[in-house]
Amino acid sequence: MPNPSRHEPAHTTSQEGDRRGAARGAAPRAAAPGDPTGSTRDTDRVAVERVLAGIRDAGVQQVELQFADVTGAIKTVAVPARRIQSVLAEGEWFDGSAIEGLAREVESDMYLRPDPATFSIVEPAGVPCARLICEVLTPGGEPYRGDGRAALRSLLDQAESVGLGYLVAPEIEFFLFPAGDGIGPLADDPSSYFERSRGRSRRVELEIVSSLEGIGIRIESSHHEVASGQFELDLPLLPALVAADAVTTLKPAVKELARDRGMQATFMPKPLADAAGSGMHTHQVLVDRSGRSVFDDPSDSYGLSAVAKAFLAGQLEHAPGMCAIVAPVVNSYKRLVPGYEAPVAGSWGRHSRGALIRVPTPVYQDTAPGEVFGTRLELRLPDPSCNPYLAFTAMLAAGLDGLDRGCELGPPLEEIEHGFGGSAHSVTKPLPASLGEALDALEEDDVIMAALGSELMELFRSAKGLEWEAYRRQVTPWERETYFQRC
């Protein structure tokens, strides 16, 4: 199906842009980034005009150009609104070391190319401001190979070339805590799973949803999660690039709104030892060029087509290698433990909440052409600390590899649990138990490494290697309490 998230902003050549780049140390550009011919499409012109009209109508004075570094952290360059037309055409210079996470400090000249389809009006501190999400280009106009958004776009384009579109619906969990240095339960929120909170946190939840809808992030539903102060925001099925943009924007927006209400929000995977952690379960559907699901087969007992089975098998096979990408922090592996409905091995099923991939009961009803209902694959491994561009790239690469190789799907976890289909040990792969093990598994996964590219993986592994080594050097209060007197 045509990928609705694919946009190529208009570009022109500008002597003024060359002078600005040269003044900052960049080589003068013979052509603008991303389009050496300066050609445009009609759809690009319409999108740019929409941006300019939106800025005029809202009285915007500044535009934030946003991009995500390799760890998924949002970085921003702000430009006056009067400059946005030339920025849309030529890109904007910035110091490329900002995209390299925690690992490197070498300065390099890079350019941001805004995607006009991501335009929205935001109001930090009540001041009208516009936001555009960008991809990163080299001074020569080539996509920067260390940019996760470009990596996801590239793989989506490859899938589109063979007639497949990748849609995802993330479920993003987070905690609200009282403001302050420590963390603790909210006094007015004793609620549990799907109960309606009636305290201040309930009001903040409603305001969060309203605020996100106001900046163009559609929320399908929201509800209270298992722990006190824990909530979930569910996005609808969206093209993967659109969904990754939404998740990237959502997290800092939720934190800012909570802070303004005298609370603190965290997307940390496991902030409390004796409570369920926060995941980012992600529903997935592959669609054909007409927009119809290729995962759905009503004649199968689980509703799985042959394509869905091979895709699912591919993700199970690559789950250990995916771990470092979709569960990328030390704390992620405190969530992936038995007893909290989180996966610990590569299994699948419908009824077991410990399955790595769950196949919810398909929904069948009359729909308009192009709408997707039926079978979805719910990957329960990711958590909200991940960089969604990298995560969705790894997930799609794993599934497509299963399709390419015709991977066979083993029995579901329900059969294993009831003594059918062999032992769990014989048909499932254990997941890494730490970030260190996950990084080792990633090194051994040629498919995930190739999908993300050598430069992006060098940055990621370097940043995460530093994080893991810093953690290993820590002496925790638990260790002192347990061993100080004993040893």
Legacy VTK file of the C-alpha trace (Angstrom):
# vtk DataFile Version 3.0
C-alpha trace
ASCII
DATASET POLYDATA
POINTS 487 float
0.000 0.000 0.000
1.285 3.537 -0.538
2.987 4.619 2.650
1.098 7.699 3.954
4.004 8.617 6.214
6.361 9.188 3.295
6.993 12.843 2.512
9.834 14.581 0.715
9.833 18.295 1.603
10.534 20.810 -1.131
14.085 22.096 -1.518
15.717 24.927 -3.435
19.219 26.285 -3.798
20.031 29.423 -1.803
23.140 31.589 -1.738
22.010 32.926 1.623
21.858 29.353 2.926
25.366 28.702 1.600
26.707 31.786 3.398
25.113 30.711 6.675
26.567 27.202 6.315
30.038 28.508 5.438
29.989 30.905 8.378
29.394 27.950 10.705
32.181 25.928 9.151
30.148 23.811 6.730
31.177 23.388 3.133
29.077 25.484 0.714
26.376 23.352 -0.834
25.961 23.107 -4.559
22.400 21.962 -3.930
20.053 21.921 -0.978
20.009 18.840 1.279
17.964 15.915 0.095
17.115 17.155 -3.404
20.003 18.187 -5.683
17.587 19.163 -8.455
15.471 21.455 -6.297
12.345 19.751 -7.693
9.122 19.451 -5.676
5.904 17.502 -5.734
2.492 19.106 -5.641
1.780 17.360 -2.344
4.949 18.872 -0.880
3.873 22.356 -1.922
0.469 21.849 -0.322
2.103 20.615 2.909
4.468 23.600 3.053
1.621 26.030 2.412
-0.323 24.390 5.226
2.623 24.953 7.575
2.954 28.604 6.596
-0.799 29.195 6.958
-0.841 27.489 10.367
1.990 29.692 11.598
0.209 32.833 10.394
-3.158 31.853 11.832
-1.763 31.005 15.291
0.523 34.022 15.517
3.576 31.792 15.996
6.866 33.598 16.543
9.185 30.603 16.940
9.342 27.146 15.412
10.983 24.223 17.206
12.877 21.838 14.937
12.939 18.526 16.793
14.924 15.344 16.296
15.739 12.321 18.428
19.261 11.264 19.348
20.294 7.628 19.312
18.841 7.035 22.796
15.488 8.553 21.803
15.956 11.818 23.718
14.349 14.836 22.044
16.721 17.593 20.897
15.521 20.971 19.636
16.762 23.851 17.522
14.441 26.892 17.600
14.228 29.320 14.669
12.159 32.502 14.211
8.944 31.915 12.310
10.034 34.430 9.661
12.771 31.982 8.598
10.682 28.839 8.338
10.050 28.996 4.590
13.769 28.970 3.819
14.376 26.299 6.490
11.752 24.070 4.872
13.496 24.574 1.528
17.131 24.337 2.584
17.351 22.671 5.966
18.962 24.127 9.071
22.531 23.695 10.255
23.263 22.262 13.694
26.123 20.617 15.587
25.770 16.936 14.727
27.394 15.731 17.948
24.018 16.320 19.619
22.538 13.265 17.897
25.146 10.869 19.173
23.683 10.299 22.619
26.115 9.982 25.506
28.912 8.272 23.657
30.791 10.843 21.550
31.591 14.519 21.674
33.175 15.056 18.263
31.576 18.046 16.548
30.318 17.592 13.005
28.274 19.793 10.724
24.808 18.419 9.983
21.517 19.723 8.646
17.953 19.235 9.847
15.301 18.645 7.188
11.808 19.302 8.604
8.965 17.010 7.602
6.011 19.361 6.991
3.570 16.518 7.677
4.608 16.646 11.360
3.599 20.294 11.866
1.682 21.082 15.028
1.060 24.040 17.311
2.291 23.694 20.882
2.162 26.177 23.736
5.095 25.816 26.127
4.506 28.235 29.017
1.356 29.412 27.214
3.283 30.911 24.274
2.119 29.788 20.777
4.951 27.855 19.166
5.118 25.482 16.211
6.815 22.080 16.120
8.312 20.213 13.170
10.040 16.830 13.403
13.182 16.556 11.323
15.509 14.052 9.756
19.242 14.598 9.775
21.300 15.111 6.622
24.998 15.439 5.912
26.294 18.712 4.414
26.221 16.945 1.038
22.482 16.342 1.350
22.627 12.607 2.059
20.606 11.020 4.883
22.797 10.709 7.969
23.314 7.032 8.704
23.205 7.671 12.435
19.620 8.970 12.288
17.051 6.473 13.576
14.111 8.152 11.818
15.862 7.799 8.472
16.604 4.122 9.220
12.920 3.436 9.885
11.839 5.330 6.773
14.328 3.346 4.662
13.030 -0.038 5.851
9.410 1.074 5.408
10.268 2.092 1.834
11.756 -1.374 1.230
8.580 -3.005 2.536
6.456 -0.681 0.424
8.423 -1.654 -2.678
7.083 -5.210 -2.309
3.563 -4.018 -1.550
3.554 -4.102 2.264
2.717 -1.390 4.790
3.541 -1.682 8.493
1.026 -0.331 11.004
1.528 -0.274 14.764
-0.559 0.716 17.786
1.625 1.294 20.879
0.209 1.114 24.399
2.344 3.456 26.486
2.398 3.017 30.260
3.747 5.537 32.743
3.626 6.527 36.404
2.542 9.748 38.083
4.230 10.492 41.409
4.043 13.459 43.775
6.565 16.177 42.953
9.786 16.040 44.934
13.144 14.319 45.096
11.871 10.827 45.926
9.087 8.669 44.564
6.104 7.250 46.374
2.442 6.362 45.885
-0.172 9.035 45.379
-2.217 9.429 48.545
-5.461 9.994 46.630
-5.014 7.208 44.074
-5.576 3.746 45.566
-7.001 2.505 42.254
-5.980 -0.662 40.456
-6.410 -2.114 36.969
-9.125 -0.296 35.012
-10.564 1.260 38.171
-11.469 4.897 37.864
-9.130 7.090 39.829
-10.962 10.004 41.482
-8.068 12.047 42.807
-5.727 14.602 41.352
-4.093 11.997 39.117
-7.440 11.386 37.363
-7.699 15.079 36.535
-4.127 15.091 35.256
-4.860 12.017 33.106
-7.824 13.816 31.505
-5.740 16.941 30.924
-2.921 14.875 29.410
-5.261 13.250 26.891
-6.860 16.591 26.017
-3.470 18.250 25.617
-2.098 15.483 23.404
-5.184 15.564 21.198
-4.708 19.329 20.954
-1.245 18.947 19.420
-2.373 16.292 16.954
-1.559 13.069 18.835
-4.631 10.849 18.630
-5.373 8.824 21.757
-7.603 5.816 21.122
-8.233 5.260 24.835
-6.648 5.656 28.259
-7.085 3.809 31.534
-5.662 3.217 34.974
-3.058 0.462 35.184
-2.284 -2.041 37.952
-0.215 0.125 40.297
-1.153 3.289 42.151
-0.506 6.285 39.914
0.091 4.111 36.828
-1.738 4.893 33.584
-1.807 3.719 29.980
-2.273 5.739 26.791
-3.292 3.733 23.719
-2.593 4.997 20.230
-4.650 3.834 17.222
-3.138 1.771 14.419
-0.872 4.159 12.539
1.842 3.930 9.896
4.986 3.097 11.876
6.761 6.386 11.131
3.730 8.405 12.252
3.462 6.299 15.411
7.176 6.758 16.198
6.795 10.533 15.823
3.803 10.434 18.166
5.582 8.406 20.861
8.658 10.635 20.668
6.519 13.755 21.096
4.202 12.253 23.704
6.749 11.492 26.417
8.175 14.992 27.008
4.687 16.487 26.631
3.313 14.245 29.418
6.267 15.068 31.667
5.858 18.808 31.136
2.121 18.764 31.805
2.573 16.699 34.980
5.281 19.073 36.194
2.983 22.053 35.631
0.376 20.295 37.818
2.767 19.709 40.724
3.450 16.062 39.863
6.179 14.123 38.129
5.700 11.597 35.341
8.144 8.840 34.492
8.345 6.312 31.674
10.996 4.342 33.582
10.294 0.630 32.985
10.376 -0.412 36.673
10.337 2.493 39.151
8.919 0.410 42.049
10.322 -2.978 43.050
7.020 -4.487 44.267
4.718 -3.133 41.517
4.231 -4.016 37.899
6.523 -2.184 35.515
5.613 0.046 32.579
5.687 -1.530 29.141
4.951 -0.348 25.625
3.059 -3.318 24.215
2.755 -2.758 20.470
0.036 -4.165 18.214
1.213 -4.807 14.656
-0.489 -5.340 11.296
0.944 -5.748 7.797
-1.317 -4.444 5.040
-1.285 -4.767 1.268
-1.513 -1.937 -1.259
-5.291 -1.790 -0.871
-4.953 -1.288 2.903
-6.244 -4.740 3.809
-4.533 -6.845 6.460
-2.379 -9.732 5.246
-2.242 -11.186 8.779
-5.876 -12.253 8.858
-7.252 -15.728 8.127
-10.655 -16.418 9.749
-10.313 -20.140 8.995
-7.321 -20.476 11.352
-8.024 -21.140 15.044
-5.948 -18.083 15.991
-6.920 -16.048 12.925
-3.342 -16.217 11.625
-2.539 -16.245 7.928
0.629 -17.926 6.631
2.182 -14.453 6.390
1.323 -13.703 10.012
2.771 -17.017 11.193
6.080 -16.454 9.403
6.267 -12.825 10.609
5.526 -13.914 14.189
8.108 -16.722 13.984
10.716 -14.256 12.749
10.132 -11.950 15.701
10.348 -14.864 18.143
13.633 -15.967 16.594
15.135 -12.478 16.762
13.714 -11.588 20.200
17.068 -11.865 22.037
18.702 -9.554 19.487
15.769 -7.133 19.607
15.951 -6.810 23.386
18.711 -4.200 23.548
16.769 -2.031 21.071
13.226 -2.293 22.464
14.206 -2.632 26.157
17.344 -0.501 26.102
18.132 0.560 29.677
19.539 -1.260 32.699
16.203 -0.900 34.462
14.334 -2.628 31.585
15.484 -6.007 32.855
13.968 -5.429 36.299
10.612 -5.419 34.471
11.278 -8.585 32.425
11.012 -10.991 35.369
8.457 -13.682 36.302
5.402 -12.722 38.326
4.414 -9.411 36.714
2.864 -10.539 33.404
6.016 -9.581 31.510
7.727 -11.896 29.011
10.865 -13.793 30.000
11.119 -16.108 26.973
10.220 -16.201 23.299
6.716 -17.656 23.414
3.383 -16.780 21.833
-0.270 -17.376 22.639
-3.640 -15.761 23.203
-4.520 -16.182 26.857
-1.127 -16.147 28.584
-0.073 -12.659 29.695
3.492 -13.920 29.983
3.722 -14.539 26.233
6.252 -12.493 24.305
3.747 -12.099 21.463
0.024 -12.308 22.119
-2.571 -12.825 19.390
-5.725 -11.084 20.642
-9.095 -12.433 19.541
-9.690 -10.960 16.060
-12.436 -8.359 15.655
-14.625 -8.822 12.589
-17.197 -6.231 11.573
-18.304 -4.275 8.549
-15.725 -1.647 7.700
-15.062 0.961 5.090
-12.472 0.051 2.429
-8.947 0.471 3.749
-9.823 0.111 7.434
-7.975 -2.615 9.298
-9.700 -5.103 11.595
-8.980 -8.713 12.398
-5.743 -10.312 13.533
-3.042 -8.277 15.239
0.247 -9.370 16.773
0.829 -7.765 20.175
4.557 -7.654 20.939
4.856 -7.333 24.734
8.637 -6.907 24.900
9.140 -3.135 24.315
9.077 -0.571 27.106
8.642 3.204 26.837
12.337 3.958 27.458
13.104 2.845 23.890
13.816 4.998 20.869
10.641 4.163 18.871
12.335 4.720 15.500
14.940 2.086 16.320
12.402 -0.191 18.001
9.955 -0.281 15.083
12.845 -0.771 12.638
14.121 -3.790 14.586
10.616 -5.233 14.965
9.843 -4.917 11.255
13.237 -6.302 10.228
12.756 -9.361 12.439
9.290 -10.054 11.047
10.309 -9.536 7.424
13.224 -11.921 7.915
10.718 -14.518 9.061
8.775 -13.930 5.828
11.875 -14.061 3.635
13.021 -17.366 5.116
9.578 -18.879 5.586
10.118 -19.431 9.318
7.818 -22.010 10.870
5.811 -21.158 13.963
5.966 -23.511 16.953
3.025 -24.324 19.252
1.396 -21.572 21.335
2.172 -21.176 25.018
-1.307 -22.417 25.978
-0.490 -25.840 24.536
2.891 -25.923 26.273
1.349 -24.967 29.620
-1.189 -27.796 29.324
1.348 -30.430 28.337
0.977 -30.326 24.559
3.595 -29.392 21.971
6.723 -30.205 23.977
8.360 -28.460 26.905
8.676 -24.686 27.156
12.450 -25.065 27.204
12.458 -26.933 23.902
10.368 -24.454 21.905
11.162 -21.037 23.407
14.291 -18.946 23.644
15.024 -17.308 27.005
15.359 -13.545 26.846
18.497 -11.776 28.036
18.436 -11.155 31.791
20.443 -7.913 31.712
21.404 -5.083 29.389
24.864 -6.627 29.089
23.424 -9.935 27.861
21.091 -8.045 25.512
24.007 -6.150 23.950
25.828 -9.452 23.396
22.718 -10.908 21.725
22.435 -7.835 19.500
26.030 -8.292 18.340
25.132 -11.810 17.174
21.988 -10.765 15.266
23.074 -9.893 11.727
19.517 -9.074 10.606
18.851 -6.428 13.274
22.352 -4.992 12.911
22.002 -4.715 9.131
18.555 -3.112 9.313
19.823 -0.343 11.591
23.150 0.087 9.816
26.756 0.075 10.974
27.015 3.773 11.856
23.807 3.876 13.869
24.749 0.651 15.625
28.205 1.991 16.454
26.625 4.989 18.160
24.012 2.873 19.954
26.417 0.213 21.188
28.914 2.817 22.333
26.272 4.742 24.302
24.751 1.607 25.812
28.148 0.073 26.534
29.054 3.139 28.594
25.709 2.901 30.404
26.192 -0.784 31.229
29.760 -0.306 32.458
28.704 2.642 34.650
25.988 0.471 36.198
28.370 -2.431 36.811
30.659 -0.135 38.816
27.866 0.941 41.179
27.687 -0.304 44.762
23.992 -0.281 45.638
22.319 0.165 49.041
21.054 -3.430 48.738
24.621 -4.700 48.449
25.750 -2.725 51.505
22.761 -3.856 53.560
23.240 -7.499 52.536
27.004 -7.900 52.592
28.551 -5.221 54.858
28.178 -7.214 58.062
28.133 -10.649 56.488
31.456 -10.369 54.674
LINES 1 488
487 0 1 2 3 4 5 6 7 8 9 10 11 12 13 14 15 16 17 18 19 20 21 22 23 24 25 26 27 28 29 30 31 32 33 34 35 36 37 38 39 40 41 42 43 44 45 46 47 48 49 50 51 52 53 54 55 56 57 58 59 60 61 62 63 64 65 66 67 68 69 70 71 72 73 74 75 76 77 78 79 80 81 82 83 84 85 86 87 88 89 90 91 92 93 94 95 96 97 98 99 100 101 102 103 104 105 106 107 108 109 110 111 112 113 114 115 116 117 118 119 120 121 122 123 124 125 126 127 128 129 130 131 132 133 134 135 136 137 138 139 140 141 142 143 144 145 146 147 148 149 150 151 152 153 154 155 156 157 158 159 160 161 162 163 164 165 166 167 168 169 170 171 172 173 174 175 176 177 178 179 180 181 182 183 184 185 186 187 188 189 190 191 192 193 194 195 196 197 198 199 200 201 202 203 204 205 206 207 208 209 210 211 212 213 214 215 216 217 218 219 220 221 222 223 224 225 226 227 228 229 230 231 232 233 234 235 236 237 238 239 240 241 242 243 244 245 246 247 248 249 250 251 252 253 254 255 256 257 258 259 260 261 262 263 264 265 266 267 268 269 270 271 272 273 274 275 276 277 278 279 280 281 282 283 284 285 286 287 288 289 290 291 292 293 294 295 296 297 298 299 300 301 302 303 304 305 306 307 308 309 310 311 312 313 314 315 316 317 318 319 320 321 322 323 324 325 326 327 328 329 330 331 332 333 334 335 336 337 338 339 340 341 342 343 344 345 346 347 348 349 350 351 352 353 354 355 356 357 358 359 360 361 362 363 364 365 366 367 368 369 370 371 372 373 374 375 376 377 378 379 380 381 382 383 384 385 386 387 388 389 390 391 392 393 394 395 396 397 398 399 400 401 402 403 404 405 406 407 408 409 410 411 412 413 414 415 416 417 418 419 420 421 422 423 424 425 426 427 428 429 430 431 432 433 434 435 436 437 438 439 440 441 442 443 444 445 446 447 448 449 450 451 452 453 454 455 456 457 458 459 460 461 462 463 464 465 466 467 468 469 470 471 472 473 474 475 476 477 478 479 480 481 482 483 484 485 486
